[in-house]
Amino acid sequence: MSQVRDYGADGAPIRLNTSQLPMRPTHIDLEAQTPRSPIAYTENKLIPPSPGGESIRLRRPNRSNTARTYHPERRGQEWQPGQEPGIDTSAAHPHPTSFTPELHEQCEITVVDFSEDDIRLQNLDNESLGPFLDKGRPKWATCRWISVNGLSWDVIKLLGNHKHLHRLAIEDLLNSRNRTKADWYSDHTYMVLPLQKLIHFHADTICDSDCSDRDDEYRERGTTKKKKKKGKPSLFSSLRRKKADQIKSEPPKPMDTSAEMHDPSNGFVMEQSSLTVKAPISNARTLQRYHGGPNEERIEFMEKHSALASKNLGVGVEQVSIFLTADNTVISFFESSAQDIESPIITRLSTQETILRRSSDASMVTQAIIDAIIDLAIPVTEAYQDAIGELELNVLTEADIGHTTSLYVLTSEVTQFKSNISPIVNLVNALRDHKSEPIGTPGLSGRPPKLSTSSVTISSMTQVYLGDVEDHCILITDGLEQMRRAADNMIDLIFNTNSARQNENMKQLTTVTILFLPLTFLTGYFGMNFVNFTGAHNHSDGYFWQIAAPVSFVVTLYLMRDMLRQYFFRKRQRRGISKSRKTRQGNNNKQKRG
């Protein structure tokens, strides 16, 4: 037995027993153990065991130099390094190294139970979801789809406990930025991918206060002008008063850029889907904010100079999480765009002749969701093609250096958009290559470990139709790559055109300099104050040009000899090519006549 001296919490030295203890088994299923332990949980503080047990090594507290200014964004959850991985929805109390999410909003929950012969649709909310799940799925329903619009911890906890969703999947669900992937567990699969769609910026709720303040400002200006000037108003003041009255009479206009409509408190903007005119107004995260990072000024600049901002359009991005369980159930979580996905799929399920209805397969529902997400990205591609077409016309007609800023912003947006689409191909391939085999994993939340007799199944029909989704992804990524190359080529064209223009200007300046170089020399020579200067005193001004003209001609020919040589050489080449072409055409005409 060895003794180790260290310091306790009060600074006094303590003795620690470092005798060898029985080691833990090397192979143990930690997730399958009971959550009860002799260590009590009280406000995330550890209470040491009884004095008869082993002592706890306590270090003297030191001041840490670890910077905690930057940290990843988590929905309703405080992030700290080294905390427990995953979030257990069945835990009655939080783990001391993890935090219970503080996330709540009113969700719109749609439950679709269907079979080949019947379909039933239920619209639920946070309060009615629990009693509905307790009833269980009807026996006649062979497939169930639960679509949740909005993220709330009470809804996630209910569904997580109902389907025994893995704690790592729950953590990824709450993480606002995940890579596109598919995680396979014993009785369910977790898929996460970004949803990108074209949105209209809506600013009615934000413009009310601004427009009222602007009206009051113009009203005050009008009253002050009337008090100051009692005589006949000038033309300029009349025009300004007319403009102010016109602004007061006009209705509030929507804001031009998404940066003006952004609320820094929540990181979202008010948007309206571009698919339908009567689409509801909701919050959305723009493409710039999804990849922008903590620099708020850069994000606002990129939003203000976006390629789609002039048309009051933008790209909304949100994360979609999909759970595919072994009992033929699909659970999908959307932030705000569930209606764009639900409407076409429910329409297909309502018709008995569709493949989606006749198959009654949860994997086909998953394929339909992913396919609808990809279809929402197609209008975004068309909008970027229109924007780059306008920029191309501007560059071809007037290659201004100011266009490089718009092209850089466009290239950045296209690259970010492509980086969200490209990984979906890997997700589709992972689903197509999945083999339905039993998987043995440890139990969750105190349940004993066991081999799953039924794993998640991706039907052969789903694998075939996933190929169509992959084709759409590849077509979109190829089009985005062409747009990115076109933008880079236009940037190169702008710089090359400006360089050629500057070279031409320098060429003209050089020509003028060459012409006036001998004249300047002769002017300085004849302007000298010599006492006996026969050439200047005995001749008129024509004598100067008699000398300057031949000298200028000879000097110009000498300095421009290379340019003149290349000119005549190219002229002779063109004449020879034209003569050869005419000879060949004449021979061909003779052969045809003969």
VMD Tcl script that draws the C-alpha trace (Angstrom):
set ca {
  {0.00 0.00 0.00}
  {1.36 3.42 -0.94}
  {0.42 6.75 0.54}
  {-0.13 9.82 -1.67}
  {-0.31 13.26 -0.13}
  {-2.61 15.84 -1.72}
  {-4.71 18.84 -0.73}
  {-8.40 18.83 0.09}
  {-11.03 21.51 -0.40}
  {-9.96 23.42 2.74}
  {-6.26 23.37 1.76}
  {-5.27 20.83 4.43}
  {-3.31 17.77 3.36}
  {-5.25 14.51 3.16}
  {-4.24 10.89 2.82}
  {-5.54 8.85 -0.06}
  {-5.69 5.11 -0.14}
  {-4.35 3.90 -3.47}
  {-4.54 0.21 -2.78}
  {-5.49 -2.00 -5.69}
  {-9.21 -2.55 -6.05}
  {-11.12 -5.12 -8.09}
  {-11.13 -3.98 -11.70}
  {-14.32 -3.51 -13.72}
  {-15.10 -6.08 -16.38}
  {-13.62 -5.14 -19.73}
  {-16.80 -5.99 -21.68}
  {-19.90 -4.43 -20.17}
  {-23.00 -2.85 -21.67}
  {-23.20 0.51 -19.94}
  {-26.49 1.48 -21.60}
  {-28.07 -1.74 -20.32}
  {-27.26 -1.07 -16.66}
  {-29.90 0.17 -14.29}
  {-29.92 3.96 -13.92}
  {-29.88 3.65 -10.13}
  {-26.49 4.21 -8.51}
  {-25.26 4.95 -5.01}
  {-24.33 8.47 -6.13}
  {-27.20 10.89 -5.53}
  {-28.04 13.76 -7.89}
  {-28.65 17.13 -6.31}
  {-28.52 20.22 -8.53}
  {-25.75 18.73 -10.66}
  {-23.46 18.26 -7.63}
  {-21.93 14.98 -6.53}
  {-22.46 13.94 -2.91}
  {-19.54 11.77 -1.81}
  {-20.25 8.34 -0.41}
  {-20.15 7.41 3.27}
  {-16.92 7.98 5.24}
  {-16.29 4.25 5.23}
  {-15.76 4.22 1.47}
  {-12.84 5.35 -0.61}
  {-11.64 8.94 -0.36}
  {-12.05 11.30 -3.30}
  {-9.00 13.10 -4.65}
  {-9.60 16.85 -4.59}
  {-7.25 19.27 -6.25}
  {-6.59 22.79 -5.13}
  {-8.79 24.99 -7.37}
  {-6.80 26.93 -9.93}
  {-7.83 29.74 -12.24}
  {-8.47 28.35 -15.74}
  {-7.20 30.10 -18.88}
  {-9.65 28.27 -21.17}
  {-11.60 30.74 -23.34}
  {-15.36 30.11 -23.43}
  {-16.38 32.98 -25.68}
  {-17.30 30.77 -28.64}
  {-19.41 27.66 -28.40}
  {-21.56 25.62 -30.81}
  {-25.22 26.43 -31.17}
  {-27.63 24.02 -29.48}
  {-31.41 24.25 -29.45}
  {-32.57 24.94 -25.91}
  {-29.45 23.34 -24.44}
  {-26.35 24.80 -22.90}
  {-23.16 23.33 -24.30}
  {-20.17 22.38 -22.18}
  {-17.14 20.30 -23.11}
  {-17.00 16.77 -21.75}
  {-20.68 16.39 -20.99}
  {-22.49 13.08 -21.27}
  {-23.10 12.11 -24.92}
  {-26.70 11.78 -25.93}
  {-29.96 12.80 -24.26}
  {-32.09 10.15 -22.54}
  {-35.79 10.94 -22.91}
  {-36.78 8.38 -20.28}
  {-34.54 9.74 -17.52}
  {-36.51 11.05 -14.54}
  {-33.69 13.42 -13.57}
  {-30.85 14.93 -15.62}
  {-27.37 13.52 -15.45}
  {-24.92 15.78 -13.59}
  {-22.79 16.19 -16.71}
  {-25.71 16.82 -19.09}
  {-28.50 19.36 -19.26}
  {-32.20 18.98 -19.89}
  {-33.21 20.96 -23.01}
  {-35.31 24.03 -22.37}
  {-37.15 24.00 -25.69}
  {-40.85 24.54 -26.03}
  {-43.17 25.69 -28.78}
  {-46.61 24.81 -29.98}
  {-46.22 22.05 -32.56}
  {-48.50 21.02 -35.39}
  {-48.59 17.23 -35.39}
  {-50.11 15.22 -38.23}
  {-50.60 11.47 -37.84}
  {-51.52 9.42 -40.90}
  {-52.59 5.80 -40.38}
  {-53.18 4.00 -43.65}
  {-53.36 0.67 -45.34}
  {-54.19 -0.42 -48.85}
  {-57.92 -0.20 -48.12}
  {-58.31 2.71 -45.70}
  {-56.63 5.90 -44.47}
  {-57.20 8.06 -41.41}
  {-55.72 11.52 -40.72}
  {-55.36 13.05 -37.25}
  {-54.29 16.64 -36.42}
  {-52.83 16.87 -32.93}
  {-50.93 19.29 -30.70}
  {-48.62 19.04 -27.72}
  {-51.38 18.25 -25.23}
  {-53.33 15.71 -27.27}
  {-50.32 13.71 -28.51}
  {-49.78 11.74 -25.28}
  {-53.36 10.35 -24.96}
  {-53.36 9.53 -28.67}
  {-50.15 7.50 -28.44}
  {-51.50 5.59 -25.45}
  {-54.30 4.20 -27.63}
  {-51.82 2.48 -29.92}
  {-51.98 2.02 -33.66}
  {-55.20 0.54 -35.09}
  {-54.97 -3.08 -36.14}
  {-56.16 -2.33 -39.65}
  {-53.36 0.24 -40.21}
  {-50.25 -1.35 -41.66}
  {-48.24 1.89 -41.74}
  {-48.13 5.07 -39.65}
  {-46.54 8.42 -40.41}
  {-46.11 10.99 -37.62}
  {-45.12 14.43 -38.92}
  {-44.15 17.09 -36.36}
  {-43.92 20.73 -37.44}
  {-41.85 22.50 -34.79}
  {-39.43 21.33 -32.13}
  {-40.57 21.06 -28.53}
  {-38.99 18.99 -25.78}
  {-42.30 17.62 -24.46}
  {-43.20 16.25 -27.91}
  {-39.71 14.84 -28.48}
  {-39.78 13.19 -25.06}
  {-43.18 11.58 -25.69}
  {-42.16 10.17 -29.07}
  {-38.73 9.16 -27.79}
  {-40.24 7.14 -24.96}
  {-42.98 5.73 -27.18}
  {-40.56 4.37 -29.80}
  {-37.48 3.99 -27.55}
  {-35.41 6.28 -29.74}
  {-31.67 6.22 -29.16}
  {-30.19 8.97 -27.00}
  {-27.57 9.87 -29.61}
  {-30.31 10.36 -32.20}
  {-32.18 12.65 -29.80}
  {-29.04 14.71 -29.31}
  {-28.57 15.01 -33.09}
  {-32.22 16.00 -33.41}
  {-31.69 18.92 -31.04}
  {-28.40 19.92 -32.67}
  {-29.16 22.63 -35.22}
  {-26.27 21.74 -37.56}
  {-25.57 18.13 -38.37}
  {-23.96 16.46 -41.31}
  {-26.27 14.59 -43.63}
  {-26.19 10.96 -42.51}
  {-28.09 7.77 -41.63}
  {-27.48 6.08 -38.28}
  {-28.62 2.49 -37.85}
  {-29.80 1.24 -34.47}
  {-31.37 -2.04 -33.36}
  {-35.01 -1.24 -34.11}
  {-34.92 2.13 -35.89}
  {-32.91 4.30 -38.26}
  {-32.17 7.98 -37.82}
  {-31.72 10.17 -40.91}
  {-30.91 13.87 -40.95}
  {-30.63 16.16 -43.97}
  {-31.12 19.87 -44.78}
  {-34.26 21.20 -46.43}
  {-33.67 24.14 -48.77}
  {-36.47 26.06 -50.41}
  {-37.14 29.36 -52.14}
  {-38.87 31.84 -49.84}
  {-40.44 35.30 -50.05}
  {-39.36 37.69 -47.33}
  {-42.32 39.07 -45.41}
  {-41.98 42.30 -43.43}
  {-45.51 43.44 -42.52}
  {-45.10 42.75 -38.82}
  {-41.75 44.54 -38.70}
  {-42.66 47.47 -40.96}
  {-45.58 48.64 -38.83}
  {-43.49 50.45 -36.23}
  {-40.94 51.70 -38.75}
  {-43.58 53.06 -41.10}
  {-45.44 54.81 -38.25}
  {-42.22 56.44 -37.08}
  {-41.49 57.54 -40.63}
  {-44.99 59.03 -40.94}
  {-44.54 60.98 -37.68}
  {-41.17 62.25 -38.89}
  {-42.62 63.59 -42.14}
  {-45.57 65.06 -40.25}
  {-43.24 66.95 -37.92}
  {-41.20 68.20 -40.87}
  {-44.34 69.50 -42.52}
  {-45.48 71.43 -39.43}
  {-42.07 73.02 -38.87}
  {-41.93 74.18 -42.48}
  {-45.33 75.81 -42.17}
  {-44.28 77.68 -39.02}
  {-40.99 78.93 -40.44}
  {-42.17 80.13 -43.85}
  {-45.24 82.32 -44.03}
  {-44.69 83.67 -47.48}
  {-44.81 81.97 -50.85}
  {-42.98 78.64 -50.69}
  {-40.12 77.96 -53.05}
  {-40.18 75.34 -55.77}
  {-37.76 73.06 -53.89}
  {-39.78 73.13 -50.67}
  {-43.00 72.44 -52.59}
  {-41.45 69.39 -54.21}
  {-40.22 68.08 -50.85}
  {-43.64 68.60 -49.23}
  {-45.30 66.85 -52.17}
  {-42.89 63.92 -51.80}
  {-43.60 63.71 -48.07}
  {-47.36 63.68 -48.65}
  {-46.92 60.98 -51.28}
  {-44.94 58.80 -48.86}
  {-47.57 59.24 -46.15}
  {-50.35 58.23 -48.49}
  {-48.56 55.12 -49.75}
  {-49.01 51.82 -47.92}
  {-45.98 50.33 -46.18}
  {-43.66 48.63 -48.62}
  {-41.93 45.35 -47.90}
  {-38.30 45.67 -47.01}
  {-35.76 45.20 -49.73}
  {-33.32 42.90 -48.02}
  {-33.49 40.11 -45.54}
  {-30.93 41.89 -43.36}
  {-33.49 44.63 -42.62}
  {-36.09 42.05 -41.67}
  {-33.82 40.01 -39.46}
  {-34.47 39.86 -35.75}
  {-31.11 39.36 -34.00}
  {-32.79 38.00 -30.89}
  {-33.76 34.67 -32.46}
  {-31.69 34.43 -35.66}
  {-34.70 33.99 -37.98}
  {-36.49 36.07 -40.60}
  {-40.16 36.19 -41.52}
  {-40.73 34.21 -44.71}
  {-43.47 32.92 -46.95}
  {-43.05 29.89 -49.16}
  {-42.83 30.67 -52.87}
  {-44.76 27.55 -53.88}
  {-48.22 28.88 -53.10}
  {-49.62 32.39 -52.80}
  {-51.61 31.60 -49.65}
  {-48.72 29.99 -47.83}
  {-48.55 30.74 -44.09}
  {-45.98 33.16 -42.71}
  {-43.33 31.49 -40.56}
  {-39.79 31.86 -39.30}
  {-36.90 30.71 -41.45}
  {-33.12 30.61 -41.29}
  {-31.49 31.94 -44.43}
  {-28.69 30.19 -46.25}
  {-26.22 32.82 -45.07}
  {-27.20 32.34 -41.42}
  {-27.15 28.57 -41.64}
  {-23.44 28.66 -42.58}
  {-22.52 32.14 -41.37}
  {-21.06 31.45 -37.94}
  {-20.92 34.00 -35.12}
  {-19.91 37.02 -37.25}
  {-23.19 38.94 -37.45}
  {-21.82 41.80 -39.58}
  {-20.63 39.44 -42.31}
  {-24.00 37.69 -42.37}
  {-25.89 40.96 -42.77}
  {-23.54 42.08 -45.56}
  {-23.97 38.79 -47.44}
  {-27.77 38.96 -47.06}
  {-27.86 42.57 -48.25}
  {-25.83 41.79 -51.38}
  {-27.42 38.42 -52.08}
  {-28.13 37.57 -55.70}
  {-31.84 37.09 -54.90}
  {-32.29 40.07 -52.56}
  {-33.28 42.43 -55.38}
  {-36.33 40.25 -56.06}
  {-37.24 40.01 -52.36}
  {-36.38 36.31 -52.46}
  {-34.08 34.16 -50.41}
  {-33.15 30.58 -49.61}
  {-34.53 29.13 -46.39}
  {-32.63 26.27 -44.79}
  {-33.73 24.01 -41.97}
  {-32.79 20.61 -40.64}
  {-35.14 17.67 -41.12}
  {-34.87 14.56 -38.93}
  {-36.53 11.28 -39.94}
  {-36.92 8.13 -37.85}
  {-37.74 4.87 -39.62}
  {-38.71 2.17 -37.14}
  {-38.93 -1.58 -37.50}
  {-42.71 -1.61 -36.92}
  {-43.37 0.21 -40.22}
  {-43.59 3.70 -38.70}
  {-42.05 6.97 -39.89}
  {-41.51 9.95 -37.58}
  {-40.40 13.21 -39.21}
  {-39.43 16.45 -37.45}
  {-39.51 19.78 -39.30}
  {-38.69 23.23 -38.00}
  {-41.38 25.10 -39.94}
  {-41.80 23.62 -43.44}
  {-43.83 20.49 -42.74}
  {-46.75 21.71 -44.86}
  {-44.59 21.87 -48.00}
  {-43.77 18.18 -47.58}
  {-47.04 16.90 -46.13}
  {-49.41 18.32 -48.74}
  {-48.19 16.38 -51.82}
  {-47.59 13.16 -49.87}
  {-51.03 13.21 -48.21}
  {-52.56 13.88 -51.63}
  {-50.83 10.77 -52.96}
  {-51.91 8.71 -49.95}
  {-55.52 9.81 -50.40}
  {-55.61 8.18 -53.83}
  {-55.87 4.41 -53.73}
  {-54.16 3.85 -57.09}
  {-50.83 5.44 -56.13}
  {-47.78 3.28 -55.47}
  {-47.29 4.92 -52.09}
  {-50.77 3.89 -50.94}
  {-50.71 0.38 -52.40}
  {-47.32 -0.46 -50.95}
  {-48.19 0.69 -47.39}
  {-44.45 0.70 -46.80}
  {-42.77 3.05 -44.31}
  {-39.55 3.03 -46.31}
  {-41.51 4.30 -49.33}
  {-42.87 7.13 -47.17}
  {-39.29 7.95 -46.24}
  {-38.37 7.98 -49.92}
  {-41.31 10.31 -50.63}
  {-40.15 12.73 -47.91}
  {-36.58 12.82 -49.22}
  {-37.83 13.19 -52.80}
  {-40.06 16.13 -51.80}
  {-37.12 17.79 -50.05}
  {-35.04 17.50 -53.21}
  {-37.92 18.84 -55.32}
  {-38.06 21.96 -53.13}
  {-34.45 22.69 -54.09}
  {-35.23 22.79 -57.82}
  {-36.89 26.28 -57.76}
  {-33.83 27.56 -55.89}
  {-31.63 26.33 -58.74}
  {-33.86 28.05 -61.29}
  {-33.73 31.32 -59.33}
  {-29.93 31.21 -59.23}
  {-29.82 30.48 -62.96}
  {-31.97 33.56 -63.60}
  {-29.75 35.68 -61.34}
  {-26.55 34.52 -62.98}
  {-28.11 35.12 -66.41}
  {-28.77 38.77 -65.52}
  {-25.24 39.16 -64.18}
  {-23.86 37.61 -67.34}
  {-25.70 40.15 -69.50}
  {-24.38 42.99 -67.35}
  {-20.84 41.69 -67.56}
  {-20.97 41.16 -71.32}
  {-22.40 44.61 -72.00}
  {-20.34 46.50 -69.40}
  {-17.59 44.64 -67.58}
  {-17.53 46.81 -64.48}
  {-15.25 45.89 -61.60}
  {-18.22 46.39 -59.23}
  {-19.84 43.24 -60.60}
  {-17.15 41.12 -58.95}
  {-18.78 41.66 -55.54}
  {-22.12 40.32 -56.76}
  {-20.41 37.41 -58.48}
  {-18.43 36.54 -55.35}
  {-21.58 36.55 -53.21}
  {-23.37 34.44 -55.83}
  {-20.47 31.97 -55.95}
  {-20.49 31.72 -52.15}
  {-24.23 31.04 -52.06}
  {-24.05 28.46 -54.85}
  {-21.18 26.69 -53.10}
  {-23.07 26.58 -49.80}
  {-26.21 25.40 -51.55}
  {-24.27 22.66 -53.30}
  {-22.58 21.58 -50.06}
  {-26.05 20.91 -48.63}
  {-27.24 18.92 -51.63}
  {-24.18 16.79 -52.38}
  {-24.17 14.69 -49.14}
  {-27.76 13.60 -49.80}
  {-26.37 11.36 -52.55}
  {-24.38 9.49 -49.90}
  {-27.48 9.23 -47.73}
  {-29.48 7.75 -50.61}
  {-26.70 5.28 -51.39}
  {-26.57 4.23 -47.72}
  {-30.30 3.48 -47.81}
  {-30.03 1.60 -51.10}
  {-27.10 -0.51 -49.91}
  {-28.66 -1.41 -46.56}
  {-29.13 -5.10 -45.93}
  {-31.93 -6.15 -43.60}
  {-30.13 -8.20 -40.99}
  {-30.65 -8.46 -37.23}
  {-28.39 -6.16 -35.22}
  {-27.29 -6.79 -31.63}
  {-26.92 -3.63 -29.54}
  {-27.13 -2.94 -25.79}
  {-30.44 -2.03 -24.24}
  {-31.48 1.51 -23.49}
  {-32.67 3.12 -20.26}
  {-32.34 0.08 -18.04}
  {-33.69 -2.47 -20.49}
  {-31.56 -5.63 -20.78}
  {-29.51 -6.07 -23.94}
  {-30.87 -8.41 -26.54}
  {-30.55 -9.30 -30.19}
  {-33.19 -7.62 -32.31}
  {-35.22 -10.17 -34.20}
  {-36.62 -7.55 -36.58}
  {-34.40 -4.78 -37.94}
  {-35.24 -1.86 -40.18}
  {-36.13 -2.94 -43.69}
  {-35.63 -0.98 -46.89}
  {-37.84 -2.64 -49.46}
  {-36.62 -3.44 -52.94}
  {-39.20 -1.05 -54.40}
  {-37.84 1.75 -52.24}
  {-34.30 1.02 -53.40}
  {-35.43 1.33 -57.01}
  {-37.21 4.67 -56.48}
  {-34.32 6.02 -54.42}
  {-32.34 5.87 -57.66}
  {-34.65 8.56 -59.05}
  {-33.89 10.75 -56.03}
  {-30.19 10.24 -56.63}
  {-30.59 11.32 -60.28}
  {-32.29 14.54 -59.19}
  {-29.49 15.28 -56.71}
  {-26.81 14.71 -59.33}
  {-28.61 16.91 -61.88}
  {-28.89 19.73 -59.33}
  {-25.25 19.47 -58.26}
  {-24.09 19.40 -61.89}
  {-26.11 22.53 -62.66}
  {-24.73 24.28 -59.56}
  {-21.18 23.35 -60.57}
  {-21.75 24.84 -64.03}
  {-23.09 28.04 -62.46}
  {-20.09 28.27 -60.15}
  {-17.71 27.86 -63.08}
  {-19.64 30.42 -65.10}
  {-19.37 32.91 -62.23}
  {-15.63 32.28 -61.94}
  {-15.24 32.73 -65.70}
  {-17.14 36.01 -65.55}
  {-14.85 37.26 -62.78}
  {-11.87 36.34 -64.95}
  {-13.52 38.05 -67.92}
  {-14.01 41.26 -65.93}
  {-10.37 41.40 -64.87}
  {-9.13 40.45 -68.34}
  {-11.35 43.06 -69.99}
  {-10.22 45.77 -67.59}
  {-6.59 44.73 -68.09}
  {-7.00 44.85 -71.87}
  {-8.69 48.25 -71.56}
  {-5.85 49.58 -69.46}
  {-3.32 48.14 -71.89}
  {-5.09 49.88 -74.75}
  {-5.06 53.15 -72.84}
  {-1.37 52.75 -72.14}
  {-0.82 51.98 -75.81}
  {-2.53 55.20 -76.82}
  {-0.56 57.20 -74.28}
  {2.66 55.60 -75.53}
  {1.80 56.50 -79.12}
  {1.16 60.12 -78.21}
  {4.38 60.20 -76.20}
  {6.36 58.82 -79.14}
  {4.88 61.45 -81.48}
  {5.65 64.37 -79.18}
  {9.03 63.16 -77.96}
  {11.10 64.62 -80.90}
  {8.91 67.73 -80.97}
  {9.56 68.31 -77.28}
  {13.28 67.87 -77.82}
  {13.39 70.29 -80.76}
  {11.23 72.81 -78.94}
  {13.65 72.81 -76.03}
  {16.59 73.10 -78.39}
  {15.22 76.09 -80.37}
  {14.05 77.75 -77.19}
  {17.54 78.14 -75.74}
  {18.80 81.69 -75.21}
  {21.94 81.69 -77.36}
  {23.42 85.05 -78.43}
  {24.34 83.91 -81.92}
  {21.65 81.37 -82.95}
  {21.65 81.57 -86.78}
  {18.98 78.90 -87.26}
  {16.49 80.70 -85.07}
  {17.36 84.35 -85.88}
  {17.63 84.12 -89.64}
  {14.61 81.90 -90.38}
  {10.89 81.92 -89.80}
  {8.81 79.41 -87.81}
  {8.54 77.21 -90.90}
  {12.18 76.33 -90.44}
  {11.24 74.53 -87.21}
  {8.76 72.28 -89.00}
  {11.21 71.57 -91.80}
  {13.44 69.98 -89.19}
  {10.73 68.60 -86.83}
  {8.68 66.72 -89.45}
  {11.39 64.39 -90.78}
  {12.90 63.91 -87.33}
  {9.52 62.99 -85.85}
  {8.85 60.60 -88.72}
  {12.17 58.81 -88.37}
  {11.96 58.59 -84.56}
  {8.37 57.30 -84.72}
  {9.30 54.62 -87.25}
  {12.26 53.56 -85.13}
  {10.35 53.33 -81.85}
  {7.33 51.62 -83.41}
  {9.29 49.26 -85.62}
  {8.15 46.09 -83.78}
  {4.52 47.10 -83.86}
  {4.65 47.94 -87.55}
  {6.48 44.69 -88.32}
  {3.82 42.63 -86.56}
  {1.07 44.57 -88.31}
  {2.41 43.90 -91.81}
  {3.20 40.29 -90.92}
  {-0.38 39.63 -89.76}
  {-1.68 41.47 -92.83}
  {0.33 39.19 -95.12}
  {-0.82 36.09 -93.25}
  {-4.48 37.06 -93.58}
  {-4.03 37.78 -97.27}
  {-2.42 34.36 -97.81}
  {-5.15 32.57 -95.89}
  {-7.88 34.42 -97.80}
  {-6.19 33.61 -101.12}
  {-5.86 29.92 -100.18}
  {-9.50 29.75 -99.12}
  {-10.68 31.31 -102.39}
  {-8.54 28.88 -104.40}
  {-9.96 25.89 -102.53}
  {-13.53 27.09 -102.96}
  {-12.93 27.61 -106.70}
  {-11.58 24.08 -107.08}
  {-14.56 22.66 -105.21}
  {-16.97 24.54 -107.46}
  {-15.20 23.22 -110.57}
  {-15.41 19.66 -109.26}
  {-19.11 20.03 -108.61}
  {-19.73 21.39 -112.11}
  {-17.65 18.68 -113.69}
}
mol new
graphics top color blue
foreach p $ca { graphics top sphere $p radius 0.5 }
foreach p [lrange $ca 0 end-1] q [lrange $ca 1 end] { graphics top cylinder $p $q radius 0.2 }
display resetview
